[in-house]
Amino acid sequence: MAQQPHTAATPTADAAFRSALDVVAGVEPRIAAAIGQELADQRASLKLIASENYASPAVLLAMGNWLSDKYAEGTAGRRFYAGCRNVDTVETIAAEHARELFGADHAYVQPHSGIDANLTAFWAVLSQRVESPALERAEVRNVNDLTEEDWARLRHELGNQRMLGMSLDTGGHLTHGFRPNISGKMFEQRSYGTDPVTGLIDYDALRETAREFRPLIIVAGYSAYPRLVNFRTMREIADEVGATLMVDMAHFAGLVAGKVLTGDHDPVPHAHIVTTTTHKSLRGPRGGMVLCTSELAEHVDRGCPLVLGGPLSHVMAAKAVAFAEARRPEFRTYAQAVVTNAQALAEGLLRRGGTLVTGGTDNHLVLADVSGYGLTGRQAEAALLDSGIVTNRNSVPQDPNGAWYTSGVRIGTPALTTRGLGVAEMDEIAELIDTVLRATTPTTAANGSPSKANYALDPALRDAVAKRAAELLAPYPLYPGVALA
Ligand code: DSN
């Protein structure tokens, strides 16, 4: 496969990064060294974390400038600070690109992260529903001081505050109503899951739960589900029970932008409100965004200062650059290659006897159940990392090892596809993963049972795999002109 130009970079981009590191080193050399070390680490390992990518030099450089020095609460043309004309330009262009890219009525590009985007969306749905500011009536100063009774009172004052989201162990996200996140405090949550045999979302069960639970919001979207979601069906269910359909497309926004997910699998025409991060498959800067129908626009635009700090103008500039890149025809080629690579990786693992949740993938990620190798996800993740292969452990449905040790590893292709690797390399990566996992054994804990965390791996095999991983990456350099001290 041809190299993607933005990871091979250009002499101009390399010079810009070199200069930036020199300037930083002049003030705090340890920070310049850490930034350089991060490049060295990313150059040297197979980055298969499904939520990571490599942004282009244009995206990265758009963030490193004086736009960072400006306060700009409010929205374009309606700011609480003077002197925002350039930020207005940046935010307007970013929103225009986003609307065009996704075919949305409205785009709000200020959220700093996916969690911020989701909070903005939750409050938009609530504030559209509720006239009076219930949080003020509850005299909230610090949410940490709220008791369970306070939360119950808030829920009561705000009306129907029930959320139906995908369960964590079948691939949902913490922000979809789970206790460790504020969404689990704001909402009474009920989960939908997947069919225990096929591993696919069980829409009939979802519909039954929605009819009985009558949620205010149905959240679709995932961080570890390897298949397509039918958003038309989700919307039909939401309409039937009077719920708002919110889709968190953080993981697969790049596949939507790249027109791999279309029709029933494109959330934007079907959802009332869509949230995303901008740095995963979408390949932009670290940040978030909300897309919505025009009815919700004014509520979404209150994100800052309601739940967000001042907008990061430099990051909005980088979002605009990334969206412009994603509107180019080559981004469609990239998005398709992400899926083709994930399928090649899945086939490679299956051919070698691996077990995959749902038996394969339709998107950018593969969820491997490593219990067949006699390992926990934690052991598999660590042994692979030692061998130059970066994945992350993840629960599988009904995981007996819980969310800390887990029984799975999540493996994603957006980053390596950006770097230029293709299906032949994916098959070889499957071989490396299988080799490491077969060679890894749990050590015995003090009580005589197999440890869930510790493991043994032959150092010679580990080093041979790491060497081969580096060889696979060698034709696809990351900023080759940036020499590190
Ligand atoms: N941290 C992201 C992921 O890895 O999927 C989701 O928040």
Boltz pocket constraint, residues with backbone or C-beta under 6 A from the ligand:
constraints:
  - pocket:
      binder: B
      contacts: [[A, 51], [A, 114], [A, 173], [A, 223]]
      max_distance: 6.0
